[in-house]
Amino acid sequence: MGINTYKKGKRRELEAQKLLEKDGYLTMRQNHTRYGQNDFFGLFDIVSLKRDGSEIRLIQVKSNISDFYKARNEIEDWILDNDVTNIKCEAWLREDRCPWRKETICLH
């Protein structure tokens, strides 16, 4: 039987959310539905806010490297298209049996 990528992705998102909350962030994830939009702005899995309001983070969580690279490019395009500033846009990767890889997408 194959791996259920939907369930795996949901587990990774929950794991990332718990890490953020442990670090003192307020977090929100979308409820996944079979039909309709499952991501914030069509791209991000988690929105997190520092409790003092000093930082907003939009995070895309991935479980494999090829999707991670694709997500980084999509985030860069989204930042440019929407002229986003003062918000941290991030891609997080958690492959099996590997530690988290977290990248903030910066445009220079």
Secondary structure, DSSP 4 states (H G I P E B T S, - for coil): ----HHHHHHHHHHHHHHHHHHTTEEEEEPPP-SSS--SBTTTBSEEEEETTSS-EEEEEEESSHHHHHHHHHHHHHHHHHHT--SSEEEEEE--TTS--EEEE----
